[in-house]
Amino acid sequence: MIGDPAGHSLSPAIHRAGYALNRLDWSYDAYTVHPEDLAEFVTQRAADPQWAGLSVTAPHKEAILAFGEPDEPTLLVGGGNTIVFGEQARIHNTDVPGFVGAWRAHSLATPRSAAVLGNGATARSIVLALAGLGARELTVLARRPERAAPLLDLAGMLGLAAEVRLLGDSLERVDLVASTIPADAAAPHAEALSAAAGTVFDVVYDPWPTPLTAAAQREGLAVLNGLDLLAGQAVDQFFLLTGHRVTFEQCRSAAGRELKARAAL
């Protein structure tokens, strides 16, 4: 797993648990790779037959597209989180099916309308996932609305009726409020956002709860967090890298155990 930084990642705990469940003698580690070192790191591992591939997190999700053939969801999102080595390296974005899997694991109703905070790769993945779940209306809440044009273009391609508003503007009732921005950036708007939401997703999982999800819990709303997305995306990622299966529940449990173990230190 590569990122900058990478030491905080729970992905090693998830994948190692998957190896144990499938009796695989594999190893999985987190590597902090600076952007200027990305090309050398990836090309060296791609040439080594002992490496099956890499999990990829910020800030490399966009840059990784230069090192293989992206699938269609990855191209639509403009970023990938998995590269599978081989004669032709292939790049995938499992955040998209991961969010769908997390949503369904919680047995939530089809979200017809949503408000998304942020406009980066995670926000784009969620919009693509929401279109697959059956959403029809999207509001992008941005701190800099002028930067939301690519997300609006993606929504239009997917058949969503979309608009952008300044974060802090009034919001009509929506089935989902999804935050992909830092917890402190969403905090001043937590009460108003929760009051307009049917379900709340916050990509943050540590520290927990965030101001947004705490407000949602006070409203009695269903809440998803970054652990749900992390577990959901790991299901497909694990299969792509190993050819073996793990479940959402197994991945979510492994991530939760690791987070609790760290908190106890």
Beta strands, then each sheet from edge to edge (+ up, - down):
strand 1: 2-3
strand 2: 31-32
strand 3: 53-55
strand 4: 69-70
strand 5: 82-84
strand 6: 90-92
strand 7: 113-117
strand 8: 137-142
strand 9: 161-166
strand 10: 174-179
strand 11: 197-202
strand 12: 222-225
sheet 1: 1+ 2+
sheet 2: 3+ 5- 6+ 4+
sheet 3: 9+ 8+ 7+ 10+ 11+ 12+
end
